[in-house]
Amino acid sequence: MSGDIHYRNLTRVLLPEGCVVPRSWLEQHKYGRHIIDNLLKSGQLGAVAHGVYGKPPIILTWESLVCSLQTRFGLDVVVGGLTALDLQGYGHYLSFAKPFRVQLYSNAPLPGWINEVVEGVDFDYHSDQALLGRNNRQWNTKDLLRFTTTYPWRDDRPSLIVSTPERAFLEILAEVPSNITVNHANLLMQSMTSLSPERLQELLENCHNIKVRRLFFWLAERHNWQWLKKIDRTKIDLGKGKRVIEKGGRLDQQYLITIPRDI
């Protein structure tokens, strides 16, 4: 059976260019150990990491790798944060620094080898439960997927699952000030003309990060978008006490956060 042309043709169908799969996926599709070994020896299958295979020549882009993680590895991984906003047209103020960084959100840590297989790209892992999902009720991954959308990147491949702009912006605020500056977040807010107040209402009510909630309202009020008027703030807990966001910054008396003096 290991030499059966049917299995070799099936490999070509199931493994399009730039797609990689784990050994367990191949086994689920009736590829036994001997078949995999023979395909590797014949050059019809190549390895990019231990137990991870593709069709040679294996040329990965970050999109093809993420598509593989979402469709072949059984991982609940979402493209979020700055990367999601960039894909949806909000990337006017993104950094062009190298390596290019892709923000991924998942309910479990991602394989370490993903940062070794796409040249010029680093993948940053974030827990999708760290920002959302720890409130009065535990949100699971299925709940969080309600705040995702799809991004078509190739006509012949499944679309990527990415955070909606509302979720992505809160994910960005969670990175302030460690990885993103308040000024950068403020520039991004300039593009947020048409966010969904319904999505924001639910996300803000269930966001457990007080700093993110306060900073969101502080930024939104500066631009006075119409959608802000439709959010019921009485249902959103802003907590108590001061929060230091910008060291040496000035204290905003309404939200009790320190923000840059030059804004």
C-alpha positions in Angstrom: 0.0 0.0 0.0 2.9 2.3 0.7 3.6 2.5 -3.1 0.0 3.0 -4.0 -0.3 5.9 -6.5 -3.7 6.7 -5.0 -2.0 7.8 -1.7 0.6 9.8 -3.6 -2.1 11.6 -5.6 -4.1 12.2 -2.4 -1.0 13.9 -0.9 -1.0 16.3 -3.8 -4.7 17.1 -3.3 -4.6 17.4 0.5 -1.3 19.4 0.7 -1.5 22.4 -1.6 1.5 24.7 -2.0 2.6 26.2 1.3 0.4 24.0 3.5 1.9 22.1 6.3 0.3 19.4 8.5 1.2 17.4 11.7 1.8 13.7 11.5 -1.5 13.1 13.5 -3.4 14.8 10.6 -1.8 12.5 8.1 -2.6 9.5 10.2 -6.2 10.6 10.4 -6.3 10.5 6.6 -5.0 6.9 6.5 -1.4 7.7 6.1 0.5 5.1 8.2 4.1 5.4 9.3 5.4 3.3 6.4 3.5 5.4 3.8 4.9 8.6 5.4 8.4 7.2 5.4 8.2 6.2 1.8 6.8 9.6 0.7 9.7 11.3 2.6 12.2 9.0 0.9 10.7 9.6 -2.5 10.8 13.4 -2.0 7.0 13.8 -2.3 6.9 14.8 1.3 9.2 17.1 3.2 9.6 18.0 6.9 9.7 21.6 8.2 9.9 20.6 11.9 9.7 17.4 13.8 6.5 15.7 12.9 5.4 18.5 10.6 5.2 18.0 6.8 4.4 19.6 3.6 4.8 19.1 -0.2 8.2 20.1 -1.5 9.3 22.7 -2.3 7.9 24.0 1.0 7.7 27.8 0.7 5.8 29.2 3.6 4.3 32.7 4.0 2.9 33.8 7.3 -0.6 33.6 5.8 -0.2 30.0 4.6 1.3 29.0 8.0 -1.6 30.5 9.9 -4.1 29.0 7.5 -2.5 25.6 8.2 -2.7 26.1 11.9 -6.4 27.0 11.7 -7.4 24.3 9.3 -5.0 21.4 9.7 -3.7 21.5 13.3 -7.1 21.8 15.1 -5.9 24.9 16.9 -8.2 27.7 17.9 -5.9 30.4 16.8 -7.0 33.9 15.7 -5.0 36.7 14.0 -5.6 39.7 16.3 -4.3 43.0 17.5 -2.3 45.2 15.2 -2.2 42.5 12.5 -5.9 42.2 12.4 -6.4 45.9 12.1 -3.8 46.1 9.3 -5.6 43.4 7.3 -8.9 45.3 7.7 -7.5 48.6 6.5 -6.6 50.3 9.8 -2.9 49.9 9.4 -1.9 53.5 8.5 0.3 53.8 11.6 1.8 50.3 11.8 5.5 49.8 12.2 7.5 48.6 9.2 10.3 47.3 11.5 11.8 44.0 10.7 11.1 41.3 11.4 7.5 41.7 10.6 5.5 40.6 13.7 2.2 38.7 13.5 -0.1 38.8 16.5 -1.8 35.4 17.2 -4.4 34.7 20.0 -5.2 31.2 21.1 -6.5 29.3 24.1 -3.2 27.3 24.3 0.4 28.1 23.6 1.4 27.6 20.0 4.2 25.3 18.7 7.6 26.9 19.2 8.8 25.9 15.7 6.5 28.4 14.0 9.1 31.1 14.6 11.7 29.2 12.7 10.0 28.4 9.4 9.0 31.8 7.8 11.8 34.1 7.0 11.5 37.7 8.2 8.5 37.0 10.3 8.0 36.5 14.1 4.8 35.3 15.6 3.7 36.7 19.0 1.5 34.5 21.0 -1.2 35.9 23.3 -3.7 34.0 25.4 -7.2 34.7 24.2 -8.4 34.3 27.8 -6.0 36.8 29.3 -8.0 39.9 28.2 -11.5 38.3 27.8 -13.2 35.4 29.4 -12.5 35.9 33.1 -15.5 37.8 34.5 -18.7 36.7 36.2 -18.9 33.9 33.7 -16.1 32.0 31.9 -16.0 32.7 28.2 -14.8 29.9 26.2 -13.2 29.9 22.7 -16.5 29.5 21.0 -17.8 32.7 22.8 -14.7 34.6 21.6 -15.1 33.4 18.0 -18.3 35.5 17.9 -15.9 38.5 17.8 -14.0 37.3 14.7 -14.4 37.8 11.0 -12.7 36.3 7.9 -10.0 37.7 5.7 -9.7 36.2 2.2 -6.0 36.0 1.3 -6.1 33.6 -1.7 -9.0 32.5 -3.8 -8.0 28.9 -3.6 -7.5 28.7 0.2 -9.7 29.1 3.3 -10.0 32.6 4.6 -8.0 33.5 7.7 -10.0 34.0 11.0 -9.1 37.4 12.4 -10.4 39.5 15.3 -13.1 42.1 14.5 -11.8 45.7 14.8 -13.6 46.1 18.1 -11.8 43.0 19.7 -8.5 43.8 17.9 -8.4 47.4 19.4 -9.0 46.1 22.9 -6.2 43.6 22.3 -4.0 46.4 21.3 -4.8 48.4 24.4 -3.8 45.5 26.5 -0.3 45.9 25.1 0.0 49.5 26.2 2.5 50.6 27.4 4.8 47.5 27.3 4.7 47.0 23.5 2.5 49.9 22.1 2.6 53.5 23.1 -0.4 55.6 24.1 0.4 57.9 21.1 0.2 54.9 18.7 -3.1 53.8 20.2 -4.4 57.4 19.8 -3.4 57.5 16.2 -5.2 54.2 15.6 -8.4 55.5 17.2 -8.5 58.2 14.6 -9.5 55.5 12.1 -12.2 53.9 14.3 -15.1 55.8 12.7 -17.5 52.9 12.4 -17.1 50.4 15.3 -20.1 48.4 16.4 -21.4 49.7 19.7 -23.2 46.3 20.3 -19.9 44.4 20.0 -18.1 46.9 22.1 -20.8 46.8 24.8 -20.4 43.1 25.3 -16.6 43.1 25.0 -16.2 45.9 27.5 -18.6 44.4 30.0 -16.6 41.1 29.9 -13.1 42.6 29.7 -11.5 42.0 33.1 -8.7 44.6 32.5 -9.6 47.8 34.2 -6.7 49.7 32.5 -8.0 48.7 29.0 -11.5 49.9 29.9 -10.4 53.2 31.1 -7.9 53.9 28.3 -10.5 52.9 25.8 -13.0 55.5 27.0 -10.3 58.1 27.4 -9.2 57.7 23.8 -12.8 57.4 22.4 -13.9 60.6 24.0 -11.0 62.5 22.4 -12.4 61.7 19.0 -16.1 61.8 20.0 -17.3 59.1 17.6 -21.1 58.6 17.3 -20.9 55.0 18.3 -19.6 56.0 21.7 -23.0 57.6 22.6 -24.7 54.2 22.1 -22.6 52.4 24.8 -24.3 52.0 28.2 -21.5 52.9 30.6 -23.6 52.0 33.7 -22.9 48.3 32.9 -19.2 48.7 32.6 -17.1 48.6 35.7 -14.1 51.0 35.7 -12.8 49.9 39.1 -11.3 52.1 41.7 -7.9 53.7 42.4 -5.2 55.0 40.0 -3.6 53.2 37.1 -0.1 54.1 35.9 0.0 53.9 32.1 2.7 56.5 31.3 5.4 56.8 33.9 5.9 60.5 34.6 2.7 61.4 32.7 -0.1 63.6 33.9 -3.0 62.2 35.8 -6.4 62.3 34.1 -8.8 63.2 36.8 -11.8 61.5 35.3 -10.4 58.1 34.6 -7.5 58.2 37.1 -4.9 57.1 34.5 -1.5 58.7 33.8 -1.2 59.6 30.2 1.5 61.3 28.1 1.9 65.0 28.7 2.2 65.8 25.0 -1.2 64.5 24.1 
